[in-house]
């Protein structure tokens, strides 16, 4: 017994030392990656609790307040939402604290880049505290998460536009026939995939014998947008490229699919209801992977500079040059601290806040817990609206990115 106690104490001490070593190893240039790691950890915790926490939560009287015990799925959804809310509050608080940080001399700059042990402890406390809140607060957060997820999808659109335009400019910049052929081939593949995808949507979501005018409208509108993208991009006055138009067309068709797949399972025009479990699992996995990649990309691309990811180029004492006087060293350190920040810390944390909402919706299948019935209603019309509107917003933003430089030639976009 004594030996086991000593062994447990040694293991705990080693674990604490390991955590302290990892935390102290997070440098200024790796802070953004560390935040991505913390966000990924929240997804893992949500996934685990979604699978194992339901039996325990059924025994908590302030959570299971129903006369008739809800289904297991209700408690799985509730566990994910509580972890998501703790993650959301953590990054929102950091975002509010970082409002107005202009240079590295601001004391809040050290909070953003350091104090990792304290931040991890605060994150754990927030997540645990969420499991003591009443259900009404969690239901309100769930409703707000649908709108927050829509904003995050718009951020994904902006990042996608930035990526495809940069991709196109890079290949065109090579000014070689091989790269022009590559542009044409990739664009052709994207358009073929778009139209093939639309055929599958017509097959699954407009079954014969049913009045599915709404679904037909959504699919046809997306196809019309794909044609408009190509026409506008190839117009002589625009002088655009077909590659961004094809990629955005394929993405809009995917958003159309995700919106139609979110229709209630008892809706006669939702042809996926017979395969709901398989489709929802693959969609959730793809959505989570997309979320993690987009959050990591936005973390690295936050602002317009990636200098924090580059090694410092300023000379240091002892690098083969004569030592500077003490006052010169102090002056150099003061100048280093007064450098302006290279990205908005507040916006950086807002991205993670919205991503927390979006990941919760993905893990729960955009589900909604209804009243005291305890029933779990699968994806519904609010989710359809969010995704369809996001697709239309994507189309509008892309068209604007093409027309704005022509309409306002004196401004930079």
N, C-alpha and C positions, 0 to 999 in steps of 0.2 A: 504493500500500500504506500509505504514511504517512498519507495523507489519510483512507483508510478507517479506520485505527486511531484517528485523532483524532475522526472522526465517531462511531465506536462509543463512545469514551470520553465524548463530549459527550452522546450519547443515554443512556448509563448514568447520568451525573451528573444529567441532567434527570429521569430516572425516579426516582432516589433522592430528589431534591428534591420531586418531585410526591408521592411516598409520604409523605415527612416532613410536607409541608403538609397532606395529608389526615388523617394520624394526629394531628397537633397540633390539627386542627380538631374533633376528637371531644371534645365538652364533657361535663360531668357529666350533663346531661339527655339526651344522645344516646348514652350508653354502651350502653344496652340494645339500641338499634337497630343499633349497631356489632357487637354480639355476634350479632345475627340475620344481619347481612351476612357475618360470618365463617362462620357455619353454612351459609349459602347458598353460599358459596365452596367449602366442603367437598363439597357436593352436586355442584357443577359439576366439581370435580376428580375426584370418583368417577366421574361420568358419562363424562368424557373418557378416563380411564384404562381404564374398562370397554371402551371402543371401540378403543383404540390400544395398550395396554400389553402385551397377550398375547404378541406375538412376542418382545419383550424379556425378559419373565419366563420364557419357555421356555428361555432361554439361561442363566439363573441357576442354578447347581448346587445351592444350598441351598434353592431352591424346587422345581425340577424334579428331585426325588429318586426318581422312579418308574422302574421297569424299562421299562414301556411308557408312552410319552408320553401324558399326559391330553389330553382334547379341549380345544379353544380356550375353550369355555364355562367350564371349570374355572379357567383362568387369569384370565378376566374376573371371575369371582366372587371369586377370591383377591385381585385388585387392589382391588376395592370394599371387601372386608372389612378390608384393611390400612389403607386411608385412614380407614375408619370407626373402627377401633381407635385410631388416632392421635388422631382427633377426640374419641373417648370419653375417652381418658386425659387430654387437655388440659382438658376441662371438669370431669372428676372431680377432678383435682388442684386446680383453682380452687375447686371446691365444698368440698373438705376444708380448704383454706386459709381459707375464709370462714366456717367454723363458729364461731358465737358472736359475730359482729360485731353490736353493739347500737346504736352511734351513729357519727356521722361523724368523731368524734375518734380512732377506732381507726385505726392506721396502715394496716391492711389495706383500709380504705375507699378509700385512694388507689390501691392495687393493683387493686381492682375497676374503678375509673373511669379510671385512667391507665395509663401505661407501655405504650401500644399497640404501639409499634415492637418492644419486647422480647417482648411476647406473640405477635405475628405471627411473629417469628423462632422462638420456642419451638414454636409450632404447626407451622411448616414442618419443624423438626428432628424433632419427634415423628412426623410423617407419614412422613418419609424413613426414619427409624430402623425403622419397622414393616416395611419391605421387606427388612430384614436378619434378621428373626426366623424361627425354624423353623416348619414347617407345623403342628406339633402345637399350638403356642400359638394360632395363628390358628383352628384347628379348635375349640379350647376356647372362644375368644371367639365363634365363630359359634354354638355351642350355647347360650351364655349370652345371645346377642343375641335369641334367640326369646323368652326369659322377660323380658328387658328391654323388648322391644317390647310385650309384654302389659301391663307397667306403664305404658308410655307411652300405650297405648290407653285405659287407665283414667283417666289424666290428661286425655285428650281428652274422655272422658265427663263428668268433673267440669266442664270448661270448657264443654261443650255444655249441661249442665244450668244452669250459671250464665247462659249466654247466653240460653237460651229463657225462663227465668224472668224475666230482666231485660227481654227483648223483650215478654213478656206484660204485665208490670207497667207498662211505658211506654205501651203502647197502651190498657190499661184506665185508666191515669191520666188520659188525655185526657177520659174520661167523655163521649164523643160517639157518636151512633149510627153515624156513618161508620166509626169505628175498631172498634166492636163487629161491624159487618158484615165489615170486613176480617179480623178475627180468625176469624170463622166461615168465610170463603172460604178463607183460608190453611190452616186446619185441615182443611177438606173436601178440598182439593187434596192435602194430605199423606196423608190416609187413603186416598183413591182411588189415589194412587201406591203406597202400601204394599200394597194388595190386588192391584193390577195387577202389582207386582213379585213378589208371592208366586205369582201365576199363571205368570209366566215361570220361576220357580224350579221349580215342579212340572213344567213342560214340559221343561226342560233337565236336571234332576237326578233325575227319577223316570221314566225312559223305560219304555215298555210292554214287558212280557216280561222285566223284570229285577226281582230282589228288592231293592228300595231302601228298606227299612224305616227304616234309619238316617237317610237324607236326608229322608224323609217326617216322621220324628219331629222333626228340627231345624226344618223349615219350619212344621209344625203348632204346635210350642211357641212359635215367634216370633209366629204369628197369635194364639195364646191370650194371650200377653203384651200384644199390641196391644189386645185386648178388655178385659183387666184394667186397663190404663192408663186407658182411657176410663171404666170403671165406678168405679174408685177416685177419679179426678179429679173426677167429677161427683157423687160422694156428698155429701149435705148436710152430713155431719159434717166432710168435708175442705174443701169450698168451694174446690175447685181450678179449673183452667181446661183447656179441651180443646186449646188450642194447644200447650203443652209435651207433652201426651200424644201428639198426632199427630206432632210432630217426632221425638220419641224412638222412636215406633213405626217411622217410616220409617228412622231410623238403625239400629235393631235389625235390620230386614229387610236393610239393606245389609251389616251385619256377617255376617248369615246367608249372604248371597250370597258374600261374600269368603271365608268359611270353606269353603263347598261348592266354590267355584272352586279352592281350594287342595288339593283331593283329588288323589291320583295320577292321571296322565293315562291309565294303563292300567286304572283302576277303571271297571267297566262302567256305573256309575251317574253318572259324570261326563260329561254330554253336551257339555261344552265342548272335549273333547279334539281334535275335528276342527278347532276354531278356536282352538287354544291360543295361537298366536303373536299373533294380532290381539287376543284378549282380554287376554293378559298385558301387552301394550304399553299398552293403554288403561287397564288397572287400575293399572299402575305409574305412569303419568302422573298419573292422578287421585289416587293415594295420595301421590305426592310433592308435588303441589299442596296437598293437605289437610295434609300434614306441615308445609310451610313456613308456611301460614296459621295453623295451630294453634300453632306455635312462636312466630311473631310475636305472636299474640294473647296467649299466655301470658307472653311477655316484657313486653308492655305492661301486662298485668293482674296481674303478679306482686305479691302482697300485696293490700292493699285500697285503695291510694292511687295516683294517677297524678300526684302533685304534681311529681315530677321531670321530667315532660314539660311542665310549665307554666312560663312565664317567672317569674323571681324578682320578688317584690313588695316586698322590703325596700329602703328608701332607700339610695342610695349617695352618697358624697362628691362634690360638684360638681354635684348635681342641683338647684341653686337654693336649698339650705339652707346655713346657715353651717357652716364646718368644725368638726368635733368635736375636742376635745383628743385627743392621742395615746393616752392611757390609755383614753379612751372607745372609740376605734377598736379598740384591742387587746381590750377587753372585749367589743365587738360581734363581732369575729372569733372569739373564744373561744366565745361563745354560739352562733354559727353552727355551729362544728365539733362542739359537744356535742349537736346535734340528733339524735334517734333516726333510724335508717334507716327508710325507708318500705316496705321489702319484704325478704324473706329472700334475701340474696345466695347462700347455700349451696343453697337450694331452686331458685333461679333457674338455677344452673349444672347441677343435677341434671336439670332438664328437658331441657337440651341434650344431656346425656350419654345419656339414654334415647332422645331423638330421633335421635341418631347411630346407635344400634342399629336403630331402626325403619326409618330411611332405607336402611340397608344391606340389610335384609331385602326392602324394596321393590325396590331396584335389582337384587337378585339373584333376585327372584321367590321368596323364602323357600326358596332352594335349599340343598342339603346335599351337600358333597363326601364321598364314601364311600371310606375306606381308601386303599389303594395301587392300587386299580383305576383311579383317575383318572376314573371315570364321574361324570357330574353327574346326580343324581336330581332331578327337578323337585319342586315343592311336595308335601309329604307330610302324614301324619296329625298330627305335632306341630303343624304350622302350622294345621291344621283345628281342633285342640283349643284353641289359643290364641285364635283368633278367635271360635269358638262360645262359649267360656267368657267372653270379653270381652262378647259380646252379652248373656249371662245376667247378668253383673255389672252391665251398664248398666241392665237391667230392675230388678235388686234395688236399685241406688242410687236410681233414680227413684222406686220405690215407697217407699223409706225417706225420701226428701225430702218425700213427701206425708204419710206417717204420723207421722214424728218430731215435728212441731210439735203434733200432737194427743195423742200418747202422753206427751210431756214438755212441757207448756205453759209451765213455768217456765224453760225453757232457750231460748237463742237459737240458731237454725240459719241 
